[in-house]
Protein backbone atom coordinates (compact mmCIF):
# COMPACT_ATOMS: atom_id res chain seq x y z
CA UNK A 1 0.00 0.00 0.00
CA UNK A 2 1.57 3.31 -1.10
CA UNK A 3 0.70 6.80 0.12
CA UNK A 4 1.64 10.33 -0.92
CA UNK A 5 1.60 13.14 1.65
CA UNK A 6 2.38 16.76 0.79
CA UNK A 7 2.40 19.90 2.85
CA UNK A 8 4.25 22.97 3.95
CA UNK A 9 5.19 24.63 7.19
CA UNK A 10 6.04 28.29 7.79
CA UNK A 11 8.93 28.50 10.27
CA UNK A 12 9.98 31.70 12.04
CA UNK A 13 13.70 31.21 11.46
CA UNK A 14 16.20 31.88 8.65
CA UNK A 15 16.86 29.13 6.07
CA UNK A 16 20.34 28.33 7.46
CA UNK A 17 18.97 27.71 10.96
CA UNK A 18 16.20 25.45 9.61
CA UNK A 19 18.75 23.53 7.51
CA UNK A 20 20.97 22.96 10.57
CA UNK A 21 17.96 21.71 12.53
CA UNK A 22 16.98 19.30 9.74
CA UNK A 23 20.42 17.74 10.19
CA UNK A 24 20.42 17.74 14.02
CA UNK A 25 19.55 14.29 15.46
CA UNK A 26 18.43 15.76 18.81
CA UNK A 27 15.91 18.12 17.21
CA UNK A 28 14.69 15.41 14.82
CA UNK A 29 14.29 12.90 17.68
CA UNK A 30 12.14 15.38 19.62
CA UNK A 31 10.00 16.13 16.55
CA UNK A 32 9.41 12.58 15.27
CA UNK A 33 6.22 11.22 16.89
CA UNK A 34 6.99 8.15 19.02
CA UNK A 35 10.76 8.37 18.49
CA UNK A 36 12.60 6.62 21.33
CA UNK A 37 16.13 6.78 19.88
CA UNK A 38 17.86 8.47 16.95
CA UNK A 39 21.56 7.89 16.56
CA UNK A 40 23.81 9.55 14.00
CA UNK A 41 25.93 6.92 12.25
CA UNK A 42 27.47 9.31 9.70
CA UNK A 43 26.67 12.71 8.19
CA UNK A 44 24.04 11.05 6.00
CA UNK A 45 22.95 7.97 8.00
CA UNK A 46 20.87 7.64 11.17
CA UNK A 47 19.49 4.67 13.10
CA UNK A 48 16.03 5.11 14.63
CA UNK A 49 13.67 3.37 17.04
CA UNK A 50 10.07 4.56 16.83
CA UNK A 51 6.97 3.29 18.66
CA UNK A 52 3.73 3.87 16.76
CA UNK A 53 0.10 3.00 17.34
CA UNK A 54 -1.96 2.64 14.20
CA UNK A 55 -5.53 1.65 14.98
CA UNK A 56 -5.39 -1.39 17.27
CA UNK A 57 -1.74 -2.20 16.44
CA UNK A 58 1.13 -0.80 18.49
CA UNK A 59 4.58 -1.64 17.19
CA UNK A 60 8.21 -0.74 17.69
CA UNK A 61 10.00 -0.04 14.43
CA UNK A 62 13.76 -0.26 14.16
CA UNK A 63 15.10 1.34 11.07
CA UNK A 64 17.65 3.22 9.07
CA UNK A 65 17.36 6.76 7.76
CA UNK A 66 19.50 8.08 4.91
CA UNK A 67 19.88 11.65 3.66
CA UNK A 68 20.38 11.98 -0.11
CA UNK A 69 20.46 14.62 -2.84
CA UNK A 70 21.84 17.16 -0.38
CA UNK A 71 21.79 20.74 -1.66
CA UNK A 72 22.60 22.78 1.46
CA UNK A 73 20.80 24.84 2.67
CA UNK A 74 17.91 24.44 0.23
CA UNK A 75 16.85 20.80 -0.14
CA UNK A 76 17.42 17.13 0.51
CA UNK A 77 15.72 13.77 0.28
CA UNK A 78 15.25 11.76 3.44
CA UNK A 79 14.65 8.02 3.01
CA UNK A 80 13.93 5.45 5.66
CA UNK A 81 12.89 1.90 6.22
CA UNK A 82 11.71 0.30 9.44
CA UNK A 83 10.68 -3.17 10.51
CA UNK A 84 8.05 -3.66 13.18
CA UNK A 85 8.23 -7.42 13.66
CA UNK A 86 4.88 -9.15 13.13
CA UNK A 87 3.20 -5.75 12.68
CA UNK A 88 4.95 -5.35 9.35
CA UNK A 89 7.20 -2.78 7.76
CA UNK A 90 7.17 0.82 6.65
CA UNK A 91 9.45 2.48 4.16
CA UNK A 92 9.42 5.76 2.39
CA UNK A 93 11.01 9.08 1.81
CA UNK A 94 10.38 12.76 1.54
CA UNK A 95 11.73 15.52 -0.65
CA UNK A 96 12.19 18.55 1.59
CA UNK A 97 12.78 22.05 0.22
CA UNK A 98 13.45 25.29 2.04
CA UNK A 99 12.76 28.76 0.67
CA UNK A 100 13.32 32.11 2.36
CA UNK A 101 10.27 34.29 2.92
CA UNK A 102 11.99 37.44 4.09
CA UNK A 103 15.11 37.46 6.28
CA UNK A 104 13.76 35.50 9.27
CA UNK A 105 11.10 33.18 7.88
CA UNK A 106 11.42 29.91 5.98
CA UNK A 107 8.82 27.99 4.00
CA UNK A 108 9.49 24.27 4.36
CA UNK A 109 7.71 22.15 1.73
CA UNK A 110 7.60 18.38 1.76
CA UNK A 111 6.39 15.67 -0.55
CA UNK A 112 6.51 12.28 1.16
CA UNK A 113 5.87 8.81 -0.20
CA UNK A 114 5.35 5.86 2.12
CA UNK A 115 4.74 2.17 1.67
CA UNK A 116 3.53 -0.20 4.38
CA UNK A 117 3.14 -3.96 4.47
CA UNK A 118 2.26 -6.76 6.85
CA UNK A 119 -0.48 -6.56 9.48
CA UNK A 120 -0.44 -2.77 9.35
CA UNK A 121 -1.40 -2.80 5.66
CA UNK A 122 -4.42 -4.96 6.50
CA UNK A 123 -5.92 -2.16 8.62
CA UNK A 124 -7.19 -0.41 5.50
CA UNK A 125 -6.00 2.44 3.39
CA UNK A 126 -8.19 5.13 4.98
CA UNK A 127 -6.87 4.50 8.50
CA UNK A 128 -3.27 4.28 7.30
CA UNK A 129 -3.59 7.42 5.19
CA UNK A 130 -5.21 9.49 7.95
CA UNK A 131 -2.66 8.28 10.52
CA UNK A 132 0.25 8.98 8.16
CA UNK A 133 -1.00 12.50 7.42
CA UNK A 134 -1.50 13.13 11.13
CA UNK A 135 2.03 11.93 11.96
CA UNK A 136 3.59 14.00 9.16
CA UNK A 137 1.67 17.05 10.32
CA UNK A 138 2.74 16.48 13.95
CA UNK A 139 6.38 16.11 12.92
CA UNK A 140 6.52 19.29 10.85
CA UNK A 141 4.52 21.44 13.29
CA UNK A 142 6.64 20.25 16.25
CA UNK A 143 9.80 20.78 14.19
CA UNK A 144 8.63 24.28 13.28
CA UNK A 145 7.91 25.13 16.93
CA UNK A 146 11.30 23.85 18.09
CA UNK A 147 13.25 25.71 15.43
CA UNK A 148 11.19 28.89 15.24
CA UNK A 149 10.06 29.04 18.86
N, C-alpha and C positions, 0 to 999 in steps of 0.2 A: 504494500500500500504506500503510495507516494503522495506527498503534500507539498504545496508551495505557500509560503507565508511571506508577505511583503509589508513593510512599514517604514516609518521614519520617526525620529525623535529629535526634538530641538533641545540642545544642551547649552547651558549658560557657561561656556568656557571656550577659549581659543582652540583651533584645530590641533595645534601641537600638543596641548594638554590632553585632549581627548584621545589622540593617537597614542600617547604614552600610557594612558589608562587602559586602552584596548590591548596593550602588550604587558600589563602588570598582573601577574597571577593572583595577587592578594585582592585587587579590586574585582577581577573577574570572578574569583571564588565567592566573594560576598554578593555579587550580582546574579550568579547562576542559581535559579531556584533548586533547592534540595542538594546543593553541592556540599559534600563533606570533606573533600580533599582535592586540591589542584596543585600539582607539582610540576615545576619547570624542568624539563629534561634537556632542552637546548633553546636557542633563540626562536626556534620555529616549532618545537614539539613540547606538548604538555601531557601529563597523565591525570585523569580525573576519576573521582568516585562521586556519583550522584544518586540520591534516593528520590524516586518519583512515585506518585500514586496517580494512576490513570484508571478512573472508574473503580472497580473493586480490586484491582491489582496494584500491589505496592511492591516495587522491585529496586534492588541496588544494581546500578549499572557501573561497570568498570570499563574505562575506555581510554582512547588516545585522541588527542586533538592536535591537528597540524595547521600551521599558518602558511599560506601559499600566495603567490602573485603579489608579493609585498611591494607597494608603491608609497613609501613613507612621504609625508603624513596624510596621504589622501585615500588609500584604499588597500584592502587585502581580502583574501578568501580564507575563511576558517572552515576546516573540515574535521569531522569527528565520527567515531564509531564506538558504540558501547554495547556490551553484552550483559543481559540481565538474567542469566541462568534460564530457568524454565519459563520465565516471563517472556523471553524473546530477545530481540535486538533492536537497536535504533542506529541509523547512520544518516549523515547528511552534511550539509555545509551551508554557508551563507556568504554572499558577496556583500561586503560592507564598504560604503563610501562616505567620506567626510567632505563637507563643503562649508567654507566660511560664510557666515551671514552677518557681516559687520566684523569688528575687531574681536569681540568677546563672546560670540555665539557661533555654534557649529550645528549644522544639520547633518545628522547621521541617518543614512538610508540603508536598509538591508533588504535583501531578497534571499530567503532561505528555502532550501529544499530538504525534505526529510523522508526517510523510508523506514518503515517498521515492519517487523515480522514476528512470528511466534504467537504466543497467547495474546499479547497486546493487540496484534492486528485483528484478532477475532472479536474484539470489543465493538468494532464497527467504525466506519470512516467518520461519521459525524462526531462521535465522542473523541476520537483521536484528533481530528482537525480542531475542534473547539479547545481541547486541552493544549494542543501544540501552540495555537495562537495565543492562548492565555499565558503560557510559559514564556513565549517569545516577548510578549508585551511586558510581562513582569521583569524579565531580564533587562530589556532596554530602558524601561522607566527607572528601575533601581540603579542601573548603570549611570543614567543621566543625572539622578539625584546625587549619587556619590561623587561624580566628577564635577558637576555644576553647582552642587550645594555648598 
